[in-house]
Amino acid sequence: SALFNFQSLLLVLLLTICTCTYVRAVAPSIVDRNKDGFLGVFWKCARIGEKRLSPYVALACVAMAVNLVL
């Protein structure tokens, strides 16, 4: 389970951020209509991956890839 392994939890979080950002770039109406409630988490992940923290997300993805390869 990803909840008990920190590396797996980070991987799931990074994949969620990247996936939400991609879906918002392709079809923004899907993500933008769900800003409140439980599905608002995906909107927030898309916002994190877009502009505000995208360099940090990219560095985290590269670090995770290097960690998985080694």
PyMOL Python script that loads the backbone (N, CA, C, O; Angstrom):
from pymol import cmd

cmd.read_pdbstr("""\
ATOM      1  N   SER A   1       0.833  -1.178   0.000  1.00  0.00           N
ATOM      2  CA  SER A   1       0.000   0.000   0.000  1.00  0.00           C
ATOM      3  C   SER A   1       0.878   1.242   0.000  1.00  0.00           C
ATOM      4  O   SER A   1       1.928   1.267   0.642  1.00  0.00           O
ATOM      5  N   ALA A   2       0.450   2.259  -0.713  1.00  0.00           N
ATOM      6  CA  ALA A   2       1.236   3.485  -0.838  1.00  0.00           C
ATOM      7  C   ALA A   2       1.199   4.324   0.431  1.00  0.00           C
ATOM      8  O   ALA A   2       2.015   5.232   0.590  1.00  0.00           O
ATOM      9  N   LEU A   3       0.280   4.042   1.324  1.00  0.00           N
ATOM     10  CA  LEU A   3       0.191   4.844   2.544  1.00  0.00           C
ATOM     11  C   LEU A   3       1.310   4.544   3.528  1.00  0.00           C
ATOM     12  O   LEU A   3       1.682   5.413   4.316  1.00  0.00           O
ATOM     13  N   PHE A   4       1.848   3.348   3.500  1.00  0.00           N
ATOM     14  CA  PHE A   4       2.828   2.946   4.492  1.00  0.00           C
ATOM     15  C   PHE A   4       4.261   3.034   3.986  1.00  0.00           C
ATOM     16  O   PHE A   4       5.200   2.863   4.764  1.00  0.00           O
ATOM     17  N   ASN A   5       4.442   3.295   2.715  1.00  0.00           N
ATOM     18  CA  ASN A   5       5.772   3.423   2.140  1.00  0.00           C
ATOM     19  C   ASN A   5       5.923   4.854   1.629  1.00  0.00           C
ATOM     20  O   ASN A   5       5.187   5.274   0.737  1.00  0.00           O
ATOM     21  N   PHE A   6       6.869   5.603   2.188  1.00  0.00           N
ATOM     22  CA  PHE A   6       7.005   7.019   1.866  1.00  0.00           C
ATOM     23  C   PHE A   6       7.353   7.232   0.399  1.00  0.00           C
ATOM     24  O   PHE A   6       6.839   8.159  -0.226  1.00  0.00           O
ATOM     25  N   GLN A   7       8.205   6.402  -0.156  1.00  0.00           N
ATOM     26  CA  GLN A   7       8.580   6.537  -1.569  1.00  0.00           C
ATOM     27  C   GLN A   7       7.376   6.304  -2.475  1.00  0.00           C
ATOM     28  O   GLN A   7       7.200   7.021  -3.460  1.00  0.00           O
ATOM     29  N   SER A   8       6.564   5.333  -2.164  1.00  0.00           N
ATOM     30  CA  SER A   8       5.362   5.069  -2.964  1.00  0.00           C
ATOM     31  C   SER A   8       4.347   6.194  -2.822  1.00  0.00           C
ATOM     32  O   SER A   8       3.668   6.546  -3.786  1.00  0.00           O
ATOM     33  N   LEU A   9       4.242   6.755  -1.631  1.00  0.00           N
ATOM     34  CA  LEU A   9       3.332   7.875  -1.417  1.00  0.00           C
ATOM     35  C   LEU A   9       3.755   9.086  -2.244  1.00  0.00           C
ATOM     36  O   LEU A   9       2.911   9.743  -2.854  1.00  0.00           O
ATOM     37  N   LEU A  10       5.046   9.386  -2.271  1.00  0.00           N
ATOM     38  CA  LEU A  10       5.546  10.481  -3.093  1.00  0.00           C
ATOM     39  C   LEU A  10       5.316  10.217  -4.578  1.00  0.00           C
ATOM     40  O   LEU A  10       4.967  11.131  -5.326  1.00  0.00           O
ATOM     41  N   LEU A  11       5.508   8.998  -4.997  1.00  0.00           N
ATOM     42  CA  LEU A  11       5.293   8.647  -6.398  1.00  0.00           C
ATOM     43  C   LEU A  11       3.828   8.840  -6.787  1.00  0.00           C
ATOM     44  O   LEU A  11       3.540   9.389  -7.851  1.00  0.00           O
ATOM     45  N   VAL A  12       2.919   8.403  -5.953  1.00  0.00           N
ATOM     46  CA  VAL A  12       1.492   8.576  -6.224  1.00  0.00           C
ATOM     47  C   VAL A  12       1.133  10.060  -6.253  1.00  0.00           C
ATOM     48  O   VAL A  12       0.351  10.489  -7.102  1.00  0.00           O
ATOM     49  N   LEU A  13       1.690  10.838  -5.344  1.00  0.00           N
ATOM     50  CA  LEU A  13       1.421  12.271  -5.309  1.00  0.00           C
ATOM     51  C   LEU A  13       1.944  12.963  -6.565  1.00  0.00           C
ATOM     52  O   LEU A  13       1.245  13.798  -7.139  1.00  0.00           O
ATOM     53  N   LEU A  14       3.145  12.637  -6.996  1.00  0.00           N
ATOM     54  CA  LEU A  14       3.702  13.225  -8.209  1.00  0.00           C
ATOM     55  C   LEU A  14       2.909  12.826  -9.450  1.00  0.00           C
ATOM     56  O   LEU A  14       2.654  13.657 -10.321  1.00  0.00           O
ATOM     57  N   LEU A  15       2.523  11.568  -9.529  1.00  0.00           N
ATOM     58  CA  LEU A  15       1.721  11.125 -10.670  1.00  0.00           C
ATOM     59  C   LEU A  15       0.351  11.796 -10.694  1.00  0.00           C
ATOM     60  O   LEU A  15      -0.164  12.106 -11.768  1.00  0.00           O
ATOM     61  N   THR A  16      -0.241  12.024  -9.529  1.00  0.00           N
ATOM     62  CA  THR A  16      -1.523  12.712  -9.461  1.00  0.00           C
ATOM     63  C   THR A  16      -1.393  14.148  -9.936  1.00  0.00           C
ATOM     64  O   THR A  16      -2.223  14.628 -10.708  1.00  0.00           O
ATOM     65  N   ILE A  17      -0.353  14.837  -9.478  1.00  0.00           N
ATOM     66  CA  ILE A  17      -0.132  16.221  -9.887  1.00  0.00           C
ATOM     67  C   ILE A  17       0.089  16.307 -11.392  1.00  0.00           C
ATOM     68  O   ILE A  17      -0.512  17.147 -12.062  1.00  0.00           O
ATOM     69  N   CYS A  18       0.937  15.454 -11.919  1.00  0.00           N
ATOM     70  CA  CYS A  18       1.239  15.492 -13.353  1.00  0.00           C
ATOM     71  C   CYS A  18       0.016  15.119 -14.195  1.00  0.00           C
ATOM     72  O   CYS A  18      -0.227  15.732 -15.235  1.00  0.00           O
ATOM     73  N   THR A  19      -0.743  14.133 -13.760  1.00  0.00           N
ATOM     74  CA  THR A  19      -1.930  13.724 -14.501  1.00  0.00           C
ATOM     75  C   THR A  19      -2.992  14.814 -14.495  1.00  0.00           C
ATOM     76  O   THR A  19      -3.597  15.095 -15.530  1.00  0.00           O
ATOM     77  N   CYS A  20      -3.223  15.428 -13.348  1.00  0.00           N
ATOM     78  CA  CYS A  20      -4.221  16.498 -13.268  1.00  0.00           C
ATOM     79  C   CYS A  20      -3.811  17.698 -14.113  1.00  0.00           C
ATOM     80  O   CYS A  20      -4.659  18.333 -14.740  1.00  0.00           O
ATOM     81  N   THR A  21      -2.525  18.011 -14.135  1.00  0.00           N
ATOM     82  CA  THR A  21      -2.047  19.116 -14.948  1.00  0.00           C
ATOM     83  C   THR A  21      -2.236  18.815 -16.431  1.00  0.00           C
ATOM     84  O   THR A  21      -2.630  19.694 -17.199  1.00  0.00           O
ATOM     85  N   TYR A  22      -1.961  17.591 -16.832  1.00  0.00           N
ATOM     86  CA  TYR A  22      -2.142  17.204 -18.234  1.00  0.00           C
ATOM     87  C   TYR A  22      -3.620  17.245 -18.633  1.00  0.00           C
ATOM     88  O   TYR A  22      -3.966  17.753 -19.700  1.00  0.00           O
ATOM     89  N   VAL A  23      -4.482  16.712 -17.779  1.00  0.00           N
ATOM     90  CA  VAL A  23      -5.913  16.706 -18.091  1.00  0.00           C
ATOM     91  C   VAL A  23      -6.436  18.132 -18.174  1.00  0.00           C
ATOM     92  O   VAL A  23      -7.271  18.427 -19.029  1.00  0.00           O
ATOM     93  N   ARG A  24      -5.969  19.016 -17.317  1.00  0.00           N
ATOM     94  CA  ARG A  24      -6.421  20.412 -17.371  1.00  0.00           C
ATOM     95  C   ARG A  24      -5.921  21.105 -18.630  1.00  0.00           C
ATOM     96  O   ARG A  24      -6.602  21.982 -19.162  1.00  0.00           O
ATOM     97  N   ALA A  25      -4.740  20.726 -19.113  1.00  0.00           N
ATOM     98  CA  ALA A  25      -4.227  21.326 -20.350  1.00  0.00           C
ATOM     99  C   ALA A  25      -5.012  20.844 -21.565  1.00  0.00           C
ATOM    100  O   ALA A  25      -5.238  21.610 -22.502  1.00  0.00           O
ATOM    101  N   VAL A  26      -5.425  19.590 -21.556  1.00  0.00           N
ATOM    102  CA  VAL A  26      -6.147  19.017 -22.697  1.00  0.00           C
ATOM    103  C   VAL A  26      -7.624  19.385 -22.668  1.00  0.00           C
ATOM    104  O   VAL A  26      -8.181  19.807 -23.681  1.00  0.00           O
ATOM    105  N   ALA A  27      -8.252  19.228 -21.524  1.00  0.00           N
ATOM    106  CA  ALA A  27      -9.690  19.508 -21.385  1.00  0.00           C
ATOM    107  C   ALA A  27      -9.930  20.253 -20.075  1.00  0.00           C
ATOM    108  O   ALA A  27     -10.269  19.629 -19.069  1.00  0.00           O
ATOM    109  N   PRO A  28      -9.762  21.561 -20.068  1.00  0.00           N
ATOM    110  CA  PRO A  28      -9.862  22.309 -18.809  1.00  0.00           C
ATOM    111  C   PRO A  28     -11.244  22.280 -18.163  1.00  0.00           C
ATOM    112  O   PRO A  28     -11.357  22.468 -16.951  1.00  0.00           O
ATOM    113  N   SER A  29     -12.271  22.055 -18.930  1.00  0.00           N
ATOM    114  CA  SER A  29     -13.615  22.069 -18.345  1.00  0.00           C
ATOM    115  C   SER A  29     -13.832  20.912 -17.373  1.00  0.00           C
ATOM    116  O   SER A  29     -14.640  21.024 -16.452  1.00  0.00           O
ATOM    117  N   ILE A  30     -13.129  19.818 -17.568  1.00  0.00           N
ATOM    118  CA  ILE A  30     -13.279  18.661 -16.684  1.00  0.00           C
ATOM    119  C   ILE A  30     -12.779  18.991 -15.284  1.00  0.00           C
ATOM    120  O   ILE A  30     -13.438  18.666 -14.296  1.00  0.00           O
ATOM    121  N   VAL A  31     -11.633  19.626 -15.193  1.00  0.00           N
ATOM    122  CA  VAL A  31     -11.024  19.910 -13.896  1.00  0.00           C
ATOM    123  C   VAL A  31     -11.604  21.181 -13.281  1.00  0.00           C
ATOM    124  O   VAL A  31     -11.797  21.246 -12.067  1.00  0.00           O
ATOM    125  N   ASP A  32     -11.883  22.186 -14.103  1.00  0.00           N
ATOM    126  CA  ASP A  32     -12.317  23.478 -13.576  1.00  0.00           C
ATOM    127  C   ASP A  32     -13.715  23.466 -12.974  1.00  0.00           C
ATOM    128  O   ASP A  32     -14.022  24.297 -12.119  1.00  0.00           O
ATOM    129  N   ARG A  33     -14.558  22.549 -13.401  1.00  0.00           N
ATOM    130  CA  ARG A  33     -15.918  22.547 -12.859  1.00  0.00           C
ATOM    131  C   ARG A  33     -15.981  21.934 -11.465  1.00  0.00           C
ATOM    132  O   ARG A  33     -17.005  22.049 -10.791  1.00  0.00           O
ATOM    133  N   ASN A  34     -14.916  21.290 -11.023  1.00  0.00           N
ATOM    134  CA  ASN A  34     -14.890  20.635  -9.711  1.00  0.00           C
ATOM    135  C   ASN A  34     -13.893  21.328  -8.785  1.00  0.00           C
ATOM    136  O   ASN A  34     -12.889  20.729  -8.397  1.00  0.00           O
ATOM    137  N   LYS A  35     -14.161  22.576  -8.430  1.00  0.00           N
ATOM    138  CA  LYS A  35     -13.249  23.305  -7.552  1.00  0.00           C
ATOM    139  C   LYS A  35     -13.567  23.094  -6.079  1.00  0.00           C
ATOM    140  O   LYS A  35     -12.723  23.367  -5.225  1.00  0.00           O
ATOM    141  N   ASP A  36     -14.738  22.625  -5.773  1.00  0.00           N
ATOM    142  CA  ASP A  36     -15.160  22.435  -4.386  1.00  0.00           C
ATOM    143  C   ASP A  36     -15.363  20.959  -4.102  1.00  0.00           C
ATOM    144  O   ASP A  36     -15.537  20.152  -5.015  1.00  0.00           O
ATOM    145  N   GLY A  37     -15.337  20.621  -2.827  1.00  0.00           N
ATOM    146  CA  GLY A  37     -15.590  19.251  -2.404  1.00  0.00           C
ATOM    147  C   GLY A  37     -14.376  18.353  -2.586  1.00  0.00           C
ATOM    148  O   GLY A  37     -13.242  18.818  -2.694  1.00  0.00           O
ATOM    149  N   PHE A  38     -14.646  17.066  -2.617  1.00  0.00           N
ATOM    150  CA  PHE A  38     -13.560  16.091  -2.720  1.00  0.00           C
ATOM    151  C   PHE A  38     -12.825  16.202  -4.045  1.00  0.00           C
ATOM    152  O   PHE A  38     -11.601  16.076  -4.080  1.00  0.00           O
ATOM    153  N   LEU A  39     -13.541  16.433  -5.130  1.00  0.00           N
ATOM    154  CA  LEU A  39     -12.907  16.536  -6.440  1.00  0.00           C
ATOM    155  C   LEU A  39     -12.097  17.820  -6.598  1.00  0.00           C
ATOM    156  O   LEU A  39     -11.354  17.969  -7.567  1.00  0.00           O
ATOM    157  N   GLY A  40     -12.236  18.746  -5.652  1.00  0.00           N
ATOM    158  CA  GLY A  40     -11.417  19.957  -5.659  1.00  0.00           C
ATOM    159  C   GLY A  40      -9.944  19.660  -5.440  1.00  0.00           C
ATOM    160  O   GLY A  40      -9.092  20.483  -5.775  1.00  0.00           O
ATOM    161  N   VAL A  41      -9.636  18.506  -4.888  1.00  0.00           N
ATOM    162  CA  VAL A  41      -8.236  18.102  -4.702  1.00  0.00           C
ATOM    163  C   VAL A  41      -7.540  18.001  -6.054  1.00  0.00           C
ATOM    164  O   VAL A  41      -6.372  18.369  -6.182  1.00  0.00           O
ATOM    165  N   PHE A  42      -8.245  17.509  -7.050  1.00  0.00           N
ATOM    166  CA  PHE A  42      -7.648  17.374  -8.374  1.00  0.00           C
ATOM    167  C   PHE A  42      -7.424  18.739  -9.020  1.00  0.00           C
ATOM    168  O   PHE A  42      -6.451  18.928  -9.749  1.00  0.00           O
ATOM    169  N   TRP A  43      -8.316  19.685  -8.758  1.00  0.00           N
ATOM    170  CA  TRP A  43      -8.129  21.048  -9.253  1.00  0.00           C
ATOM    171  C   TRP A  43      -6.906  21.683  -8.597  1.00  0.00           C
ATOM    172  O   TRP A  43      -6.126  22.371  -9.257  1.00  0.00           O
ATOM    173  N   LYS A  44      -6.744  21.449  -7.301  1.00  0.00           N
ATOM    174  CA  LYS A  44      -5.586  21.989  -6.592  1.00  0.00           C
ATOM    175  C   LYS A  44      -4.297  21.349  -7.089  1.00  0.00           C
ATOM    176  O   LYS A  44      -3.282  22.034  -7.218  1.00  0.00           O
ATOM    177  N   CYS A  45      -4.318  20.066  -7.367  1.00  0.00           N
ATOM    178  CA  CYS A  45      -3.133  19.401  -7.920  1.00  0.00           C
ATOM    179  C   CYS A  45      -2.784  19.969  -9.291  1.00  0.00           C
ATOM    180  O   CYS A  45      -1.607  20.137  -9.611  1.00  0.00           O
ATOM    181  N   ALA A  46      -3.784  20.263 -10.093  1.00  0.00           N
ATOM    182  CA  ALA A  46      -3.533  20.854 -11.411  1.00  0.00           C
ATOM    183  C   ALA A  46      -2.926  22.241 -11.269  1.00  0.00           C
ATOM    184  O   ALA A  46      -2.041  22.607 -12.042  1.00  0.00           O
ATOM    185  N   ARG A  47      -3.386  23.016 -10.300  1.00  0.00           N
ATOM    186  CA  ARG A  47      -2.830  24.350 -10.076  1.00  0.00           C
ATOM    187  C   ARG A  47      -1.389  24.272  -9.592  1.00  0.00           C
ATOM    188  O   ARG A  47      -0.565  25.102  -9.976  1.00  0.00           O
ATOM    189  N   ILE A  48      -1.074  23.293  -8.762  1.00  0.00           N
ATOM    190  CA  ILE A  48       0.301  23.117  -8.286  1.00  0.00           C
ATOM    191  C   ILE A  48       1.213  22.777  -9.455  1.00  0.00           C
ATOM    192  O   ILE A  48       2.325  23.299  -9.542  1.00  0.00           O
ATOM    193  N   GLY A  49       0.766  21.921 -10.342  1.00  0.00           N
ATOM    194  CA  GLY A  49       1.598  21.492 -11.455  1.00  0.00           C
ATOM    195  C   GLY A  49       1.719  22.504 -12.574  1.00  0.00           C
ATOM    196  O   GLY A  49       2.636  22.404 -13.389  1.00  0.00           O
ATOM    197  N   GLU A  50       0.828  23.472 -12.638  1.00  0.00           N
ATOM    198  CA  GLU A  50       0.841  24.405 -13.760  1.00  0.00           C
ATOM    199  C   GLU A  50       1.961  25.425 -13.674  1.00  0.00           C
ATOM    200  O   GLU A  50       2.981  25.277 -14.348  1.00  0.00           O
ATOM    201  N   LYS A  51       1.793  26.442 -12.870  1.00  0.00           N
ATOM    202  CA  LYS A  51       2.732  27.551 -12.901  1.00  0.00           C
ATOM    203  C   LYS A  51       3.434  27.779 -11.582  1.00  0.00           C
ATOM    204  O   LYS A  51       4.632  28.058 -11.551  1.00  0.00           O
ATOM    205  N   ARG A  52       2.711  27.666 -10.517  1.00  0.00           N
ATOM    206  CA  ARG A  52       3.269  28.113  -9.256  1.00  0.00           C
ATOM    207  C   ARG A  52       4.446  27.260  -8.798  1.00  0.00           C
ATOM    208  O   ARG A  52       5.476  27.794  -8.385  1.00  0.00           O
ATOM    209  N   LEU A  53       4.304  25.959  -8.865  1.00  0.00           N
ATOM    210  CA  LEU A  53       5.349  25.086  -8.355  1.00  0.00           C
ATOM    211  C   LEU A  53       5.891  24.124  -9.394  1.00  0.00           C
ATOM    212  O   LEU A  53       6.493  23.111  -9.038  1.00  0.00           O
ATOM    213  N   SER A  54       5.695  24.415 -10.660  1.00  0.00           N
ATOM    214  CA  SER A  54       6.104  23.467 -11.687  1.00  0.00           C
ATOM    215  C   SER A  54       7.606  23.191 -11.716  1.00  0.00           C
ATOM    216  O   SER A  54       7.974  22.053 -12.010  1.00  0.00           O
ATOM    217  N   PRO A  55       8.504  24.137 -11.435  1.00  0.00           N
ATOM    218  CA  PRO A  55       9.927  23.765 -11.396  1.00  0.00           C
ATOM    219  C   PRO A  55      10.227  22.763 -10.285  1.00  0.00           C
ATOM    220  O   PRO A  55      11.043  21.858 -10.461  1.00  0.00           O
ATOM    221  N   TYR A  56       9.576  22.925  -9.157  1.00  0.00           N
ATOM    222  CA  TYR A  56       9.796  21.990  -8.054  1.00  0.00           C
ATOM    223  C   TYR A  56       9.213  20.617  -8.348  1.00  0.00           C
ATOM    224  O   TYR A  56       9.798  19.598  -7.983  1.00  0.00           O
ATOM    225  N   VAL A  57       8.068  20.591  -9.003  1.00  0.00           N
ATOM    226  CA  VAL A  57       7.462  19.314  -9.390  1.00  0.00           C
ATOM    227  C   VAL A  57       8.344  18.613 -10.412  1.00  0.00           C
ATOM    228  O   VAL A  57       8.526  17.398 -10.344  1.00  0.00           O
ATOM    229  N   ALA A  58       8.896  19.369 -11.360  1.00  0.00           N
ATOM    230  CA  ALA A  58       9.790  18.774 -12.357  1.00  0.00           C
ATOM    231  C   ALA A  58      11.050  18.213 -11.701  1.00  0.00           C
ATOM    232  O   ALA A  58      11.495  17.119 -12.047  1.00  0.00           O
ATOM    233  N   LEU A  59      11.618  18.950 -10.769  1.00  0.00           N
ATOM    234  CA  LEU A  59      12.798  18.440 -10.058  1.00  0.00           C
ATOM    235  C   LEU A  59      12.459  17.207  -9.231  1.00  0.00           C
ATOM    236  O   LEU A  59      13.257  16.273  -9.152  1.00  0.00           O
ATOM    237  N   ALA A  60      11.291  17.199  -8.620  1.00  0.00           N
ATOM    238  CA  ALA A  60      10.876  16.030  -7.850  1.00  0.00           C
ATOM    239  C   ALA A  60      10.677  14.818  -8.753  1.00  0.00           C
ATOM    240  O   ALA A  60      11.009  13.696  -8.369  1.00  0.00           O
ATOM    241  N   CYS A  61      10.136  15.037  -9.957  1.00  0.00           N
ATOM    242  CA  CYS A  61       9.963  13.932 -10.911  1.00  0.00           C
ATOM    243  C   CYS A  61      11.311  13.376 -11.357  1.00  0.00           C
ATOM    244  O   CYS A  61      11.485  12.162 -11.456  1.00  0.00           O
ATOM    245  N   VAL A  62      12.260  14.260 -11.626  1.00  0.00           N
ATOM    246  CA  VAL A  62      13.600  13.809 -12.025  1.00  0.00           C
ATOM    247  C   VAL A  62      14.267  13.066 -10.873  1.00  0.00           C
ATOM    248  O   VAL A  62      14.876  12.017 -11.087  1.00  0.00           O
ATOM    249  N   ALA A  63      14.163  13.589  -9.672  1.00  0.00           N
ATOM    250  CA  ALA A  63      14.758  12.914  -8.511  1.00  0.00           C
ATOM    251  C   ALA A  63      14.127  11.552  -8.279  1.00  0.00           C
ATOM    252  O   ALA A  63      14.824  10.595  -7.941  1.00  0.00           O
ATOM    253  N   MET A  64      12.820  11.454  -8.458  1.00  0.00           N
ATOM    254  CA  MET A  64      12.144  10.164  -8.276  1.00  0.00           C
ATOM    255  C   MET A  64      12.567   9.179  -9.357  1.00  0.00           C
ATOM    256  O   MET A  64      12.747   7.994  -9.079  1.00  0.00           O
ATOM    257  N   ALA A  65      12.728   9.658 -10.585  1.00  0.00           N
ATOM    258  CA  ALA A  65      13.159   8.784 -11.677  1.00  0.00           C
ATOM    259  C   ALA A  65      14.576   8.265 -11.425  1.00  0.00           C
ATOM    260  O   ALA A  65      14.853   7.083 -11.629  1.00  0.00           O
ATOM    261  N   VAL A  66      15.456   9.139 -10.989  1.00  0.00           N
ATOM    262  CA  VAL A  66      16.832   8.716 -10.683  1.00  0.00           C
ATOM    263  C   VAL A  66      16.827   7.726  -9.529  1.00  0.00           C
ATOM    264  O   VAL A  66      17.565   6.741  -9.554  1.00  0.00           O
ATOM    265  N   ASN A  67      16.011   7.974  -8.531  1.00  0.00           N
ATOM    266  CA  ASN A  67      15.924   7.084  -7.391  1.00  0.00           C
ATOM    267  C   ASN A  67      15.394   5.709  -7.798  1.00  0.00           C
ATOM    268  O   ASN A  67      15.865   4.690  -7.293  1.00  0.00           O
ATOM    269  N   LEU A  68      14.425   5.673  -8.701  1.00  0.00           N
ATOM    270  CA  LEU A  68      13.873   4.395  -9.127  1.00  0.00           C
ATOM    271  C   LEU A  68      14.847   3.615 -10.015  1.00  0.00           C
ATOM    272  O   LEU A  68      14.884   2.386  -9.978  1.00  0.00           O
ATOM    273  N   VAL A  69      15.634   4.345 -10.812  1.00  0.00           N
ATOM    274  CA  VAL A  69      16.596   3.674 -11.687  1.00  0.00           C
ATOM    275  C   VAL A  69      17.746   3.095 -10.878  1.00  0.00           C
ATOM    276  O   VAL A  69      18.217   1.989 -11.147  1.00  0.00           O
ATOM    277  N   LEU A  70      18.187   3.848  -9.895  1.00  0.00           N
ATOM    278  CA  LEU A  70      19.315   3.377  -9.074  1.00  0.00           C
ATOM    279  C   LEU A  70      18.781   2.496  -7.981  1.00  0.00           C
ATOM    280  O   LEU A  70      19.552   1.986  -7.167  1.00  0.00           O
TER     281      LEU A  70
END
""", "prot")
cmd.dss("prot")
cmd.show_as("cartoon", "prot")
cmd.util.cbc("prot")
cmd.orient("prot")
